[in-house]
Amino acid sequence: MNEVVGSHDLLLVTLDTLRYDVAQELAAAGRIPNLARHLPGGVWERRHAPGSFTYASHQAMFAGFLPTPATPGPHPRLFAAQFAGSETTANGTFVYETPDLVSGLADVGYRTVCIGGVGFFNQRGPLGSVLPGMFQESHWEPEFGVPSPTSFEAQVACAEKVIAGLPQEQRLFLFVNVSALHQPNWFHLPGATREAGDSRATHAAALEYVDRHMGRLFAAACSRRPCFAIVCSDHGTAYGEDGYTGHRIGHDVVWTVPYAHFFLDFPDKAAR
């Protein structure tokens, strides 16, 4: 990462609440082609989330603790704060002197931009301002939020505008929290009803919706120079497994998340 930081733009996309099993099934079935063509080997990596709900998980990720590979470690990290005794900081780790990755990247010249999704990014109160407050520039509007059936395409349009307005020489760290997978998501599946509510099937339909617009985001992210992208979930969610519903619980469907990182070439004609 010491060769990437400074030479590439950086993109972090959290597919909020996306389950690993659903993500993997859709990739294997060819239902998310825009994402799948960038996944190493066409599959998601199975990892463990650093938290069981959005706020906790993002606090950890912004401190450099991305989802951990679901195999015995230790696993060297891509990013880490200067911290005595860290067992996951390696020669290739980008080490920063600030408390979090966002300010660490700002210190080396990156413009840091947040495009929020779920309520922890809505800037409508003190709690909803903590995470977006880490960034130099933060965007949120109701159309980006969980009740909106067009949330992701609105977020992508915002990202395109932000990127188009940057000076060519300005490096960018863009973070997008995608809200479409989070409940309510029933409206993404044709024929589903509010009364019937969300299900594993509507969750899958929401991921298909996101994939239809992901190519635009990838194309914008690498429109000025090569981009290093990280796409992952912050946690999963339960739809009745062992009697559980939702997240912020210690169930395997919550702790197990999909993860991928890859380079987007400049220009990424395939993404277009």
C-alpha positions in Angstrom: 0.0 0.0 0.0 3.0 2.3 0.4 3.3 2.2 -3.4 -0.4 2.7 -4.0 -1.0 5.6 -1.6 0.1 8.8 -3.4 -0.1 7.3 -6.9 -3.7 6.1 -7.0 -7.1 7.4 -6.0 -8.7 5.3 -3.3 -12.3 4.0 -3.2 -13.9 2.3 -0.2 -17.5 1.1 -0.7 -19.4 -0.5 2.2 -22.4 -2.5 1.1 -24.2 -1.9 4.3 -25.8 -5.1 5.8 -24.9 -7.4 2.9 -24.7 -11.1 3.8 -21.8 -13.2 2.6 -23.9 -16.1 1.5 -26.3 -14.0 -0.6 -23.4 -12.1 -2.2 -21.6 -15.3 -3.1 -24.7 -17.0 -4.5 -25.5 -14.0 -6.8 -21.9 -13.8 -8.1 -21.9 -17.5 -8.9 -25.3 -17.3 -10.7 -24.1 -14.3 -12.8 -26.7 -12.0 -11.2 -24.2 -9.2 -10.3 -21.9 -8.9 -13.4 -20.6 -5.5 -12.7 -19.2 -6.5 -9.3 -18.3 -10.1 -10.2 -16.0 -9.2 -13.1 -13.7 -7.3 -10.6 -13.7 -10.0 -7.9 -10.5 -12.0 -7.8 -11.4 -15.3 -9.4 -15.0 -14.1 -9.7 -15.7 -14.8 -6.0 -16.0 -12.9 -2.8 -13.5 -13.5 -0.1 -15.1 -14.7 3.1 -14.2 -12.4 6.0 -15.2 -11.6 9.6 -16.7 -8.2 10.3 -15.0 -5.9 12.9 -18.4 -5.1 14.3 -22.0 -6.4 14.3 -23.6 -3.1 13.3 -22.8 -0.1 11.2 -21.4 2.4 13.8 -19.1 -0.1 15.5 -17.9 -1.6 12.2 -17.1 1.7 10.5 -15.3 3.1 13.5 -13.0 0.0 13.3 -12.6 0.2 9.5 -11.8 3.9 9.6 -9.1 3.0 12.2 -7.6 0.6 9.7 -9.3 -2.6 10.9 -11.0 -3.9 7.7 -12.9 -7.2 7.8 -10.5 -10.0 8.8 -9.9 -13.0 6.6 -11.9 -16.0 8.0 -8.8 -18.1 8.3 -6.2 -18.4 11.1 -3.8 -15.4 11.1 -2.2 -13.1 11.8 -3.2 -11.2 8.7 -1.1 -8.2 7.7 -3.3 -5.1 7.3 -3.4 -2.7 4.3 -3.6 0.4 6.6 -2.7 0.9 10.3 -2.1 3.7 12.7 1.4 3.9 14.3 0.9 1.6 17.2 3.5 -0.1 19.4 3.2 -3.8 19.5 0.8 -4.2 16.5 1.1 -7.7 15.2 -0.7 -7.0 11.9 1.4 -4.1 10.7 3.8 -5.4 8.0 6.3 -3.9 5.6 3.6 -3.3 3.0 1.2 -1.6 5.4 0.5 2.1 4.9 1.2 3.5 8.4 -0.1 6.9 9.5 0.5 9.0 12.5 -3.1 10.2 13.0 -5.9 8.4 15.0 -7.7 7.2 11.9 -7.1 6.4 8.2 -9.2 9.3 6.9 -7.1 11.9 8.5 -4.0 9.9 7.8 -4.8 10.1 4.0 -5.6 13.8 4.3 -2.2 14.3 5.9 -0.5 13.0 2.7 -2.6 15.2 0.4 -5.8 13.3 -0.3 -9.2 15.0 -0.5 -11.4 12.9 1.7 -15.1 12.6 0.7 -17.9 10.7 2.4 -21.2 9.9 0.6 -23.4 8.6 3.3 -26.3 6.2 3.3 -27.7 4.8 6.5 -28.7 7.0 9.5 -25.2 7.0 11.1 -24.1 9.2 8.2 -27.1 11.6 7.9 -25.6 14.5 9.9 -28.9 15.2 11.5 -27.7 15.0 15.0 -24.5 14.4 17.1 -24.4 10.7 16.6 -25.1 10.9 12.9 -22.3 13.4 12.5 -19.4 11.4 14.1 -18.5 9.2 11.1 -19.0 11.8 8.3 -17.3 14.4 10.5 -14.0 12.5 10.0 -14.0 13.6 6.3 -13.1 17.0 4.8 -16.3 16.8 2.7 -19.5 14.9 3.5 -22.7 14.4 1.6 -26.1 13.1 2.6 -29.6 13.7 1.6 -32.9 11.8 2.2 -32.7 10.2 -1.3 -29.5 8.5 -0.2 -31.2 6.9 2.8 -32.7 3.4 3.5 -36.4 4.2 2.6 -35.4 5.4 -1.0 -35.9 2.9 -3.8 -33.4 4.9 -5.9 -30.8 5.5 -3.2 -27.7 4.1 -4.9 -28.2 5.7 -8.2 -28.6 9.0 -6.3 -25.3 8.3 -4.5 -23.5 7.5 -7.7 -24.7 10.8 -9.3 -23.3 12.6 -6.3 -20.0 10.8 -6.6 -19.8 11.7 -10.3 -20.4 15.3 -9.5 -17.7 15.4 -6.8 -15.1 13.7 -9.0 -15.8 15.9 -12.0 -15.3 19.0 -9.8 -11.8 18.0 -8.5 -8.6 19.4 -10.0 -6.9 16.8 -12.1 -3.8 16.7 -9.8 -5.9 16.2 -6.6 -5.7 12.7 -5.1 -9.1 11.4 -3.8 -10.2 9.1 -1.1 -13.9 8.5 -1.7 -16.0 6.5 0.7 -19.5 5.4 -0.2 -21.9 3.8 2.4 -24.5 2.0 0.3 -27.8 1.9 2.1 -29.9 -0.2 -0.4 -29.3 -3.6 1.2 -30.4 -2.4 4.7 -34.0 -2.8 5.7 -36.4 -1.9 4.3 -35.5 -3.5 1.0 -38.7 -5.2 0.0 -39.4 -2.7 -2.7 -36.5 -3.9 -4.8 -38.2 -7.2 -5.6 -41.1 -7.0 -8.1 -44.3 -8.4 -6.5 -43.0 -8.0 -2.9 -45.2 -6.0 -0.5 -44.7 -3.8 2.5 -47.0 -6.1 4.5 -44.9 -9.2 3.7 -41.7 -7.3 4.6 -38.1 -8.0 3.9 -36.6 -11.4 3.2 -33.5 -13.0 2.0 -35.0 -12.8 -1.5 -35.6 -9.0 -1.3 -32.1 -8.6 0.1 -30.7 -10.4 -3.0 -32.9 -8.2 -5.2 -31.4 -5.1 -3.6 -27.9 -6.3 -4.4 -28.9 -6.8 -8.0 -30.2 -3.2 -8.0 -26.9 -1.9 -6.7 -25.0 -3.9 -9.2 -26.9 -2.3 -12.1 -25.4 1.1 -11.1 -22.0 0.0 -9.8 -20.3 0.3 -13.2 -20.9 4.0 -13.2 -19.3 4.4 -9.8 -16.2 2.4 -10.8 -15.9 4.3 -14.1 -16.0 7.6 -12.3 -13.5 6.5 -9.6 -10.9 5.7 -12.2 -11.7 8.5 -14.6 -8.7 10.6 -13.6 -6.0 8.0 -12.7 -5.8 4.4 -11.6 -7.9 3.6 -8.5 -7.5 1.1 -5.7 -10.9 -0.1 -4.7 -12.1 -1.9 -1.6 -15.7 -3.3 -1.6 -17.1 -5.1 1.4 -19.9 -5.4 3.8 -19.8 -4.0 7.3 -21.9 -6.7 8.8 -24.6 -9.1 7.7 -28.2 -9.5 8.9 -30.5 -12.3 9.9 -33.8 -13.3 8.3 -35.1 -15.8 10.8 -32.1 -18.0 11.2 -32.3 -19.7 14.6 -35.1 -17.3 15.4 -33.0 -14.2 14.9 -33.9 -11.2 12.9 -31.7 -8.2 12.1 -28.2 -7.5 13.3 -26.2 -6.2 16.3 -26.2 -9.8 17.4 -23.5 -12.5 17.5 -24.8 -14.8 14.8 -22.7 -16.2 11.9 -24.8 -14.5 9.2 -24.0 -11.2 10.9 -20.3 -11.7 11.5 -19.5 -13.3 8.1 -19.2 -10.7 5.3 -18.0 -10.5 1.7 -14.8 -8.6 0.9 -12.8 -7.8 -2.2 -10.0 -5.4 -3.2 -8.8 -4.7 -6.7 -7.4 -2.1 -9.1 -9.6 -0.1 -11.5 -7.5 0.8 -14.5 -7.5 4.3 -16.0 -9.7 4.5 -18.0 -11.7 1.4 -17.1 -13.6 0.9 -20.4 -15.2 -2.3 -19.1 -16.8 -0.4 -16.2 -18.3 2.1 -18.7 
